[in-house]
Amino acid sequence: MEYKIVHLPKEKWKGTVIPIEYTTDMYYDVIVNKTDNGFSAVIEKKYFTEPVKHTQEENNFPDKLYDDHWKNAYAWGVLVDGMLIAAIETDRELWSNRLRITELWVEESYRRRGIGHALIEIVREQARRERRRAVILETQSCNVNAIDFYLHEGFTLVGFDTCCYRNDDLQRKKVRLEFGWFPEKKKKLTAEEIEIRMETESDWYEVERMTQRAFWNKFRPGCDEHYLVHKLRQHEDYLPELSRVAVKDGRIIGCIMYTKSRVVDGDVTHEMITFGPLCVDPDWQGRGVGELLIRHTMKIAAEKRYKGIIIFGEPDYYPRIGFKTNDHFSITTADGKNFDAFMGIELFEGSMKGIKGKFHESEVFKYIPKEEVEAFNIKFPKLKKLNFPDQWD
Ligand SMILES: CC(C)(COP(=O)(O)OP(=O)(O)OC[C@H]1O[C@@H](n2cnc3c(N)ncnc32)[C@H](O)[C@@H]1OP(=O)(O)O)[C@@H](O)C(=O)NCCC(=O)NCCS
């Protein structure tokens, strides 16, 4: 069967009921006992005396797309003659860096044709791209068909809750089970396995091409960061003495570019530094290169007695290196705001003590005309702009 998986935009699909229905003659029995040393739990497939049908009517809360309690939901589906015949929805659980599948459904007459698998593949790809540490989902112990499908898809049991829906979930054989899938772990590169060095003019094209590959379709269709790299080098705020490229087997696989920035407190201006773009070639992402570049250049910056780095970046990535949100430093954005993506770090003990005020990044970041980016793109192998799948809405 030919079909296309499309993004289901929130504006159009919010509130659409997902008619999850199934009949089962089996269930996974959940038996939990207290033992002398703790607890034992056994979860085993058993037969009902007669088949049981589960429909949406039995739920107080029928499954719907873009339910309000999912804050970062994103849905895909398959349409046949305008009718939705399959859907999957995820919610990015940012605090735990996992991706939750909140809905998965294939209309009965379309099952066992590979559609469920294709939808799961989309989510796996999202998880890899967003570097989530797991894909998780909830199902019920009586939904044997779904459980067996998830097991087939490489999911494993990660937990259960014996009173999620009602206090008699165990007795009525409808226990919440949690399943998880874990992306393949990539081996981290060590500082000895790559070379980190200053950029030379002969690297320029490769660095720009690598930057384009790294950012392409990541935050919006296409990207402009590679053009920013190009412009940055000519700008008075650019700091080549801190900027570095990462090289592996003669190939540029990452870069970090620094610029001067300022924190202004009335008449007082504190010189700070900011990095960006920081990027790693997609073939080498997830292997610690970004972190090696940051740590390496932080050391150089500290030796040169720069006081601190202020950035706008992914709130679930930079704290592991020691970045804190800037409210810790009494620093706000130029318009007086603080939020998770606005972070800073001291370069040596107490180096940002007494620094407070409003942050101003270099003017070079302010204006990147679209037409100039388009004209610049001609220099590089053509890449396709995608509107899906992503979190651009
Ligand atoms: C669970 C569900 C989404 C699976 O979708 P599907 O389109 O039928 O699954 P696919 O055809 O893509 O199956 C992919 C693979 O899983 C296997 N598979 C599917 N159902 C299976 C099952 N019950 N037991 C074992 N393997 C199963 C298929 O054989 C196929 O294997 P293959 O790649 O080796 O050929 C679908 O049955 C459904 O919509 N069920 C009702 C809604 C529901 O319960 N959703 C889950 C809520 S938690």
The ligand as an SDF file (V2000), in Angstrom:
LIG
                    3D

 48 50  0  0  0  0  0  0  0  0999 V2000
   -0.4230   -1.3750   17.7080 C   0  0  0  0  0  0  0  0  0  0  0  0
   -0.6730   -0.8940   16.2760 C   0  0  0  0  0  0  0  0  0  0  0  0
   -0.4050    0.5910   16.2130 C   0  0  0  0  0  0  0  0  0  0  0  0
    0.3120   -1.6390   15.3120 C   0  0  0  0  0  0  0  0  0  0  0  0
    0.1830   -1.0540   14.0170 O   0  0  0  0  0  0  0  0  0  0  0  0
    0.2910   -1.9170   12.6810 P   0  0  0  0  0  0  0  0  0  0  0  0
    0.2410   -0.9660   11.5440 O   0  0  0  0  0  0  0  0  0  0  0  0
   -0.7120   -2.9900   12.6960 O   0  0  0  0  0  0  0  0  0  0  0  0
    1.7220   -2.5760   12.8240 O   0  0  0  0  0  0  0  0  0  0  0  0
    2.7470   -2.9320   11.6120 P   0  0  0  0  0  0  0  0  0  0  0  0
    1.9950   -3.5570   10.4980 O   0  0  0  0  0  0  0  0  0  0  0  0
    3.5450   -1.7290   11.2740 O   0  0  0  0  0  0  0  0  0  0  0  0
    3.7060   -3.9770   12.3160 O   0  0  0  0  0  0  0  0  0  0  0  0
    5.1440   -3.8130   12.3560 C   0  0  0  0  0  0  0  0  0  0  0  0
    5.7570   -5.1190   12.7630 C   0  0  0  0  0  0  0  0  0  0  0  0
    5.2210   -5.4710   14.0500 O   0  0  0  0  0  0  0  0  0  0  0  0
    4.6060   -6.7370   13.9680 C   0  0  0  0  0  0  0  0  0  0  0  0
    3.4010   -6.7660   14.7960 N   0  0  0  0  0  0  0  0  0  0  0  0
    2.3260   -5.9570   14.6600 C   0  0  0  0  0  0  0  0  0  0  0  0
    1.4060   -6.3010   15.5830 N   0  0  0  0  0  0  0  0  0  0  0  0
    1.9540   -7.3080   16.2860 C   0  0  0  0  0  0  0  0  0  0  0  0
    1.4900   -8.1110   17.3440 C   0  0  0  0  0  0  0  0  0  0  0  0
    0.2910   -7.9250   17.8870 N   0  0  0  0  0  0  0  0  0  0  0  0
    2.2980   -9.0940   17.8280 N   0  0  0  0  0  0  0  0  0  0  0  0
    3.5290   -9.2760   17.3000 C   0  0  0  0  0  0  0  0  0  0  0  0
    4.0100   -8.5780   16.2770 N   0  0  0  0  0  0  0  0  0  0  0  0
    3.2290   -7.5910   15.7830 C   0  0  0  0  0  0  0  0  0  0  0  0
    4.2330   -6.9270   12.5010 C   0  0  0  0  0  0  0  0  0  0  0  0
    4.1450   -8.2960   12.1480 O   0  0  0  0  0  0  0  0  0  0  0  0
    5.4040   -6.2460   11.8200 C   0  0  0  0  0  0  0  0  0  0  0  0
    6.4990   -7.1580   11.8250 O   0  0  0  0  0  0  0  0  0  0  0  0
    7.5090   -7.3290   10.5620 P   0  0  0  0  0  0  0  0  0  0  0  0
    8.1300   -5.9790   10.3770 O   0  0  0  0  0  0  0  0  0  0  0  0
    8.4530   -8.3650   11.0230 O   0  0  0  0  0  0  0  0  0  0  0  0
    6.6410   -7.6840    9.4130 O   0  0  0  0  0  0  0  0  0  0  0  0
   -2.0930   -1.2160   15.7920 C   0  0  0  0  0  0  0  0  0  0  0  0
   -2.3660   -2.5680   16.0330 O   0  0  0  0  0  0  0  0  0  0  0  0
   -3.1870   -0.3900   16.4670 C   0  0  0  0  0  0  0  0  0  0  0  0
   -3.5060    0.6980   16.0270 O   0  0  0  0  0  0  0  0  0  0  0  0
   -3.7970   -0.9340   17.5300 N   0  0  0  0  0  0  0  0  0  0  0  0
   -4.9260   -0.2390   18.1960 C   0  0  0  0  0  0  0  0  0  0  0  0
   -4.4970    1.0370   18.8630 C   0  0  0  0  0  0  0  0  0  0  0  0
   -3.5650    0.7560   20.0060 C   0  0  0  0  0  0  0  0  0  0  0  0
   -3.7350   -0.1580   20.7740 O   0  0  0  0  0  0  0  0  0  0  0  0
   -2.5570    1.6480   20.1200 N   0  0  0  0  0  0  0  0  0  0  0  0
   -1.5760    1.5480   21.1440 C   0  0  0  0  0  0  0  0  0  0  0  0
   -2.0340    2.3140   22.3070 C   0  0  0  0  0  0  0  0  0  0  0  0
   -0.8850    2.1860   23.6250 S   0  0  0  0  0  0  0  0  0  0  0  0
  1  2  1  0
  2  3  1  0
  2  4  1  0
  2 36  1  0
  4  5  1  0
  5  6  1  0
  6  7  2  0
  6  8  1  0
  6  9  1  0
  9 10  1  0
 10 11  2  0
 10 12  1  0
 10 13  1  0
 13 14  1  0
 14 15  1  0
 15 16  1  0
 15 30  1  0
 16 17  1  0
 17 18  1  0
 17 28  1  0
 18 19  1  0
 18 27  1  0
 19 20  2  0
 20 21  1  0
 21 22  1  0
 21 27  2  0
 22 23  1  0
 22 24  2  0
 24 25  1  0
 25 26  2  0
 26 27  1  0
 28 29  1  0
 28 30  1  0
 30 31  1  0
 31 32  1  0
 32 33  2  0
 32 34  1  0
 32 35  1  0
 36 37  1  0
 36 38  1  0
 38 39  2  0
 38 40  1  0
 40 41  1  0
 41 42  1  0
 42 43  1  0
 43 44  2  0
 43 45  1  0
 45 46  1  0
 46 47  1  0
 47 48  1  0
M  END
$$$$
